[in-house]
C-alpha cells in the first residue's frame, strides 16, 4: 500500500498526506505533457527518456481507467 501511494504521489514537492488502501480508488492525474519538439542539447538522454516514458505510462493508465492490462495494450506492451 505504501509503495502504491508513493508512486501515485509522484514527484510532487508537497508532503504525502494520504495512503491509498483500496488500489481501485484513484484520483485524477495531472495532464501529461508530451514533447513534440526536439529537446535542446546538451541533454541528459536517460533522464529525458525516463520522463517521457513515465508520462506515456501515466496517460495510458488514465485512459484505461487504471486497468494495467488495458494500459499495456494501449502501449503495445505485454502484461503478465
Secondary structure, DSSP 8 states (H G I E B T S, - for coil): -HHHHHHHHTT-SS-------STT------------S---SS--HHHHHHHHHHHHHHHHHHHTTT-HHHHHHHTT----
